[in-house]
Amino acid sequence: MSGGITLRHAVHTGGLLRSIYLPRTVDALASAMSTYGIPLLVLATTRSAALTGLAFALEWVPRLAAFGWAGAIVDRRGASVVFFLASLGRALVIATGAVLLYLHPAGTVASVTVMALAATTGVLTEFSYIAAETAGAAAGRRAGARAHRVQAVLLGIDQTATLAGPALAGLLLLTGPPRVLAVITALSLLAALLALRTPPSPVAPSRAPKDNTSAGLLTGWGTIRSLPVLGWLVTGLTLSNLATGFLQAAGPVIVVNHYGQSTTAVGLVWSAAAGATILSVTLCRFAIDRLGLWPVGAACAIVASLACLAVAQAPDYLSYLVLVAVLMAADGGMAVVLRTLRSRLIPPDRFGSTLSATIFILLLPFPVAGVLTALTPPDALGHVITACAVLQALGLFLAFARLRTDPTLRT
């Protein structure tokens, strides 16, 4: 009997590897390289801090615009179809950009090309991410009692891609922008081919109303307003995301122009931050078991606020890298608190719509951070970081002070 169980488990794991894990790994790496690599590409091509910040905003504004209806399209067409089309579209768009940059390495054509890449890859990456998440959720339901293992592997894949993607993009940029885009193109094309192995997900009836997306976001917003505990925490983390988003948007300018490092050093900052986040998430899971949600969340909030305030005064690149890693590790701990709180408070029949609204609100500061970077002179970036850190500390203090006596976070 044990041999039969082992055999079935091996078959199940092997099937997930080919149909879920491998496509997700390739797509996550391509997404991480484009998300962090395109702003680096803009800085290397245009040498403009303003355009670098604008490119970061152009990556996130279309994502927010596509966020609501991307899920509706996945529901109507299926995760595997959208996954394939989004990855293939990204491969074609980036391949076109690589050819244009090879023919026009500088000038107006190069500037327009990299800015267009920022906008289009942001939309396509959002579609492929939602499709991959839907496919992963379906695989978890099919896994039954092993669903938590599937989700743990998928989370590990995403964090590993975030760890490797920025460093790889920065390293390849040393050989020239077309090389970076060629690798992202190859990864996107491979993800599209592997998506053909992804099992079909349940498809909503064609008679479903087309405006379900907006209605779902309104329902989610109403649920957040009806749950003060969740609302306060989302508010605090949204202000915190303004600080972390500004550090992401201004990172290439700070590391390259202020500290005199290469573009590879920019990728190393976020790779170190991803590694610290993985460790922090693991430690916080055990700490919450022993201490509860509020003490762990409050401790992470204090560490994040102090680290962000210190980043603005970092004297050299190494201290900047360490402080950003500490900040993102603390932010990861607060994310664990938020995810746990969501699962406890949100009614099951409104979970999807409330989750969408929560993520939408938390992502709003990122395009704002890009605009701030574009409008701020490079010499004044430190002052803006300080202002964002003060807002972050104030928002997190008010949120956790308000939640201090709430029994949900004390359980």
C-alpha positions in Angstrom: 0.0 0.0 0.0 2.8 2.5 0.9 4.4 1.8 -2.4 1.2 2.6 -4.3 0.8 5.8 -2.3 4.4 6.8 -3.1 3.9 6.1 -6.8 0.8 8.2 -7.0 2.5 11.0 -5.1 5.5 10.9 -7.5 3.1 10.9 -10.5 1.3 13.9 -9.0 4.5 15.8 -8.3 5.9 15.1 -11.8 2.7 16.3 -13.4 2.7 19.5 -11.4 6.4 20.0 -12.3 5.7 19.9 -16.0 2.3 21.6 -16.1 2.5 24.2 -13.3 5.9 24.7 -11.7 8.1 24.8 -14.8 5.9 27.3 -16.7 5.5 29.4 -13.6 9.3 29.5 -13.0 10.1 30.6 -16.5 7.3 33.2 -16.6 8.2 34.6 -13.2 11.9 35.0 -14.2 10.9 36.8 -17.4 8.5 39.0 -15.4 11.1 39.9 -12.8 13.7 40.7 -15.4 11.3 43.0 -17.3 9.9 44.7 -14.2 13.4 45.6 -12.8 15.4 45.5 -16.0 13.3 47.9 -18.1 13.9 51.0 -15.8 17.6 50.0 -15.8 17.4 49.9 -19.6 15.8 53.3 -19.7 18.6 54.8 -17.5 21.3 53.2 -19.6 19.7 54.3 -22.9 18.6 57.8 -22.1 20.8 58.8 -19.1 17.8 60.6 -17.7 16.6 60.2 -14.1 13.3 61.8 -15.0 12.6 59.2 -17.8 13.7 56.4 -15.5 11.0 57.4 -13.0 8.5 57.9 -15.8 9.2 54.4 -17.1 8.6 53.0 -13.7 5.2 54.8 -13.6 4.4 53.5 -17.1 5.0 50.0 -16.0 2.5 50.3 -13.1 -0.2 52.5 -14.4 -1.3 50.1 -17.2 -1.0 47.2 -14.7 -3.5 48.9 -12.4 -5.8 49.6 -15.4 -5.6 46.0 -16.5 -5.8 44.5 -13.0 -9.6 44.4 -12.8 -10.5 43.1 -16.2 -7.6 40.7 -16.6 -9.1 38.5 -14.0 -12.5 38.6 -15.8 -10.8 37.6 -19.1 -9.1 34.7 -17.4 -12.4 33.6 -16.0 -14.1 33.7 -19.4 -11.2 32.3 -21.6 -9.3 30.1 -19.2 -5.9 30.4 -17.5 -3.9 28.4 -20.0 -5.2 30.3 -23.0 -4.4 33.7 -21.4 -1.1 32.5 -20.1 0.0 31.4 -23.6 -1.2 34.6 -25.3 0.3 37.0 -22.7 3.7 35.3 -22.7 3.7 35.1 -26.5 2.7 38.7 -26.8 5.5 39.8 -24.4 8.0 37.8 -26.5 6.9 39.5 -29.7 6.9 43.0 -28.2 10.3 42.7 -26.5 11.8 41.1 -29.7 10.6 44.1 -31.7 12.2 46.4 -29.1 15.5 44.5 -29.2 15.6 44.9 -33.0 14.9 48.7 -32.8 17.5 49.2 -30.1 20.1 47.3 -32.2 19.4 49.5 -35.2 19.0 52.7 -33.1 21.1 52.4 -29.9 20.6 56.1 -29.0 18.4 59.0 -29.9 14.7 59.6 -30.1 13.9 56.2 -31.5 15.7 54.5 -28.6 14.0 56.6 -26.0 10.5 56.0 -27.5 11.2 52.3 -27.7 12.2 51.8 -24.1 9.3 53.8 -22.8 6.9 51.8 -25.0 8.4 48.6 -23.7 7.8 49.8 -20.1 4.0 50.3 -20.8 3.3 47.2 -22.8 5.3 44.7 -20.8 3.5 46.0 -17.6 0.1 45.0 -19.1 1.2 41.7 -20.5 3.0 40.8 -17.3 -0.1 41.4 -15.3 -2.1 39.1 -17.5 0.4 36.3 -17.4 0.7 36.7 -13.6 -3.1 36.5 -13.0 -3.4 33.5 -15.4 -0.5 31.7 -13.6 -2.1 32.5 -10.2 -5.4 31.0 -11.4 -3.7 27.9 -12.8 -1.9 27.5 -9.5 -5.1 27.9 -7.5 -6.7 25.2 -9.7 -3.8 22.9 -9.1 -4.1 23.4 -5.4 -7.7 22.5 -5.4 -6.9 19.3 -7.4 -4.2 18.5 -4.9 -6.7 18.2 -2.1 -4.9 17.7 1.2 -1.6 18.7 -0.4 -2.9 22.1 -1.5 -0.7 24.0 1.0 2.4 22.3 -0.5 1.5 23.5 -3.9 1.1 27.1 -2.7 4.3 26.9 -0.8 6.2 25.9 -3.9 4.6 28.6 -6.0 5.5 31.2 -3.4 9.1 30.0 -3.4 9.2 30.2 -7.2 8.1 33.8 -7.1 10.5 34.8 -4.5 13.4 33.0 -6.2 12.6 34.7 -9.5 12.6 38.1 -7.6 16.0 37.1 -6.2 17.6 36.1 -9.5 15.8 38.4 -12.0 17.1 41.8 -11.1 20.7 40.6 -10.7 20.5 38.8 -14.1 19.1 41.8 -15.8 21.8 44.1 -14.4 24.5 41.7 -15.4 23.3 41.2 -18.9 22.9 45.0 -19.3 26.7 45.2 -19.1 26.8 43.5 -22.5 24.3 45.8 -24.1 20.5 46.5 -24.0 19.7 44.1 -27.0 21.2 41.2 -25.0 18.9 41.8 -22.0 15.9 42.0 -24.3 16.9 38.9 -26.2 17.1 36.8 -23.0 13.7 38.1 -21.8 12.3 37.3 -25.3 13.6 33.8 -25.1 12.2 33.2 -21.6 8.8 34.6 -22.6 8.7 32.4 -25.7 9.6 29.4 -23.6 6.9 30.3 -21.0 4.4 30.4 -23.9 5.4 27.0 -25.1 5.3 25.5 -21.6 1.8 27.1 -21.1 0.5 24.7 -23.6 1.0 22.0 -20.9 -1.0 23.9 -18.3 -4.3 22.2 -17.5 -7.4 24.2 -18.4 -9.0 26.1 -15.6 -12.8 26.4 -15.0 -14.4 28.9 -17.4 -17.3 31.2 -16.4 -20.5 30.9 -18.5 -20.5 33.2 -21.6 -23.7 34.7 -20.4 -21.9 36.3 -17.4 -22.2 40.0 -17.4 -19.2 42.0 -18.7 -19.1 44.5 -15.9 -18.5 41.9 -13.2 -15.0 43.3 -12.7 -16.1 46.8 -11.6 -18.9 45.4 -9.5 -16.4 43.1 -7.8 -14.1 45.9 -7.0 -16.9 47.9 -5.5 -18.0 44.9 -3.5 -14.5 44.5 -2.2 -14.2 48.2 -1.3 -17.4 47.9 0.7 -16.2 44.9 2.5 -12.9 46.6 3.5 -14.9 49.6 4.8 -17.0 47.3 6.9 -14.0 45.7 8.5 -12.1 48.5 10.3 -9.2 46.2 11.3 -8.5 45.3 7.7 -9.0 48.9 6.6 -6.5 50.3 9.1 -3.9 47.7 8.2 -4.4 48.3 4.4 -4.1 52.1 5.0 -0.8 51.7 6.9 0.7 49.3 4.3 -0.4 51.6 1.4 1.6 54.5 2.9 4.5 52.1 3.5 4.3 51.0 -0.1 4.8 54.6 -1.2 8.2 54.5 0.5 9.2 51.1 -0.9 7.9 52.0 -4.3 9.9 55.2 -4.4 13.0 53.3 -3.5 12.4 50.9 -6.4 11.7 53.7 -8.8 14.7 55.8 -7.7 17.0 52.9 -7.1 18.7 52.9 -10.5 19.4 56.7 -10.2 20.6 56.5 -6.6 22.9 53.5 -7.1 24.4 54.5 -10.5 24.5 58.3 -10.1 24.9 58.9 -6.4 27.0 55.9 -5.4 28.8 55.5 -8.7 28.0 51.8 -9.1 27.1 49.8 -12.2 23.7 48.7 -13.2 24.5 45.2 -11.9 24.8 46.7 -8.4 21.1 47.9 -8.8 20.0 44.3 -9.4 22.0 43.1 -6.5 20.2 45.4 -4.1 16.8 43.8 -5.0 18.2 40.3 -5.1 19.5 40.8 -1.6 16.1 42.3 -0.6 14.3 39.2 -2.0 16.7 36.9 -0.1 16.1 38.8 3.1 12.3 38.7 2.5 12.3 34.9 2.1 14.2 34.5 5.4 11.9 37.0 7.1 8.7 35.4 5.9 9.9 32.0 7.2 10.9 33.4 10.6 7.6 35.4 11.0 5.5 32.3 10.5 7.1 30.7 13.6 7.1 34.0 15.5 3.3 34.5 14.9 2.7 31.0 16.2 4.4 31.9 19.5 3.6 35.7 19.9 0.6 36.4 17.8 -0.1 38.8 14.9 0.1 42.2 16.6 3.5 41.9 18.3 5.1 40.5 15.1 3.4 43.1 12.9 4.3 46.0 15.2 7.9 44.9 15.5 8.2 44.7 11.7 6.5 48.1 11.4 9.1 49.6 13.7 12.0 48.0 11.9 10.7 49.1 8.5 10.2 52.7 9.6 13.7 53.0 11.1 15.3 51.3 8.1 13.6 53.6 5.7 14.6 56.7 7.6 18.2 55.4 7.7 18.3 54.7 3.9 18.1 58.4 3.1 21.3 58.9 5.2 23.2 55.8 3.9 26.8 56.9 3.4 27.8 54.2 0.9 26.5 51.5 -1.4 27.0 48.6 1.0 25.0 50.3 3.8 22.3 51.3 1.3 22.0 47.6 0.2 21.8 46.3 3.8 19.2 48.9 4.8 17.0 48.3 1.8 17.2 44.5 2.5 16.2 45.1 6.1 13.3 47.3 5.0 12.0 44.8 2.5 12.4 41.9 5.0 10.3 43.9 7.5 7.8 44.6 4.8 7.6 40.9 4.1 6.7 40.2 7.7 3.9 42.7 7.6 2.6 41.1 4.4 2.3 37.8 6.4 0.2 39.6 9.0 -2.0 41.1 6.2 -2.5 37.7 4.5 -3.4 36.0 7.8 -5.8 38.7 8.8 -7.5 38.6 5.4 -8.1 34.9 5.7 -9.6 35.4 9.1 -11.8 38.4 8.5 -13.1 38.4 4.9 -16.3 36.4 4.3 -15.7 33.5 1.9 -18.4 34.6 -0.5 -16.7 38.0 -0.9 -13.1 36.9 -0.6 -12.2 37.2 -4.3 -13.6 40.6 -4.8 -12.1 41.9 -1.5 -8.7 40.4 -2.3 -8.7 42.2 -5.7 -9.7 45.5 -4.1 -7.0 45.1 -1.4 -4.2 44.4 -3.9 -5.4 47.3 -6.1 -5.2 49.7 -3.2 -1.8 48.5 -2.1 -0.4 48.9 -5.7 -1.6 52.5 -6.2 1.5 54.1 -4.6 3.8 52.5 -7.2 2.9 54.7 -10.2 2.9 57.7 -7.8 6.4 56.8 -6.8 7.5 56.7 -10.5 6.0 60.2 -11.0 7.8 61.5 -7.9 11.1 60.1 -9.2 10.5 61.8 -12.6 9.7 65.2 -11.0 12.5 65.1 -8.4 16.0 66.3 -9.2 18.6 63.6 -8.6 20.3 65.7 -5.8 16.9 65.9 -3.9 16.0 62.2 -3.9 17.3 61.8 -0.4 14.9 64.4 0.9 11.9 62.7 -0.8 13.0 59.4 0.7 12.9 61.0 4.2 9.5 62.5 3.6 8.2 59.1 2.4 9.7 57.5 5.5 8.0 59.9 7.8 4.6 59.2 6.1 5.4 55.5 6.3 6.2 55.7 10.1 3.1 57.8 10.8 0.8 55.5 8.8 2.1 52.3 10.4 2.1 53.8 13.9 -1.6 54.9 13.6 -2.6 51.5 12.1 -0.9 49.4 14.7 -1.9 51.7 17.6 -5.5 51.4 16.4 -5.2 47.6 16.2 -3.4 47.2 19.5 -6.4 46.1 21.5 -8.3 44.3 18.7 -8.9 40.6 19.6 -8.4 39.5 16.0 -4.7 40.4 16.1 -4.3 39.1 19.6 -5.5 35.6 18.8 
